[in-house]
Amino acid sequence: MSLSPFHLAIPVYDLAATRHFYGE
């Protein structure tokens, strides 16, 4: 899984967005 700069800036939001994006 590729990490974007936003992952370091807002990990909490990124986790939620990533889980929703991957359908998990």
KEKE-3310 file (N, C-alpha, C; in steps of 0.2 Angstrom, whole numbers, plus 5000, padded with zeros to 4 digits):
npx = (5004:5003:5009:5003:5008:4999:4996:5005:5002:4989:4985:4974:4963:4967:4967:4954:4949:4956:4952:4939:4940:4947:4937:4936)
npy = (4994:5011:5025:5042:5059:5065:5055:5056:5068:5069:5056:5050:5053:5049:5035:5032:5036:5028:5015:5016:5018:5006:4998:4992)
npz = (5000:4995:5003:5005:5006:5014:5023:5033:5038:5042:5049:5056:5049:5036:5038:5040:5028:5019:5023:5019:5006:5001:5005:5017)
capx = (5000:5007:5007:5004:5010:4993:4996:5009:4999:4983:4985:4968:4958:4969:4965:4947:4948:4959:4948:4933:4943:4948:4931:4937)
capy = (5000:5017:5030:5048:5064:5066:5050:5059:5075:5067:5049:5047:5054:5044:5028:5031:5037:5022:5009:5017:5017:4999:4994:4988)
capz = (5000:4995:5008:5003:5011:5019:5028:5038:5040:5045:5049:5058:5043:5031:5040:5039:5021:5016:5024:5015:4999:5000:5006:5023)
cpx = (5004:5005:5008:5006:5005:4993:5000:5006:4993:4981:4978:4963:4960:4967:4958:4946:4951:4955:4942:4935:4944:4942:4932:4934)
cpy = (5006:5022:5037:5053:5066:5061:5052:5065:5073:5060:5046:5048:5050:5037:5027:5031:5030:5016:5010:5016:5010:4995:4990:4991)
cpz = (5000:5000:5005:5008:5016:5024:5034:5042:5044:5045:5051:5052:5037:5032:5038:5031:5017:5017:5020:5008:4997:5002:5012:5029)
residu = (MET:SER:LEU:SER:PRO:PHE:HIS:LEU:ALA:ILE:PRO:VAL:TYR:ASP:LEU:ALA:ALA:THR:ARG:HIS:PHE:TYR:GLY:GLU)
# end
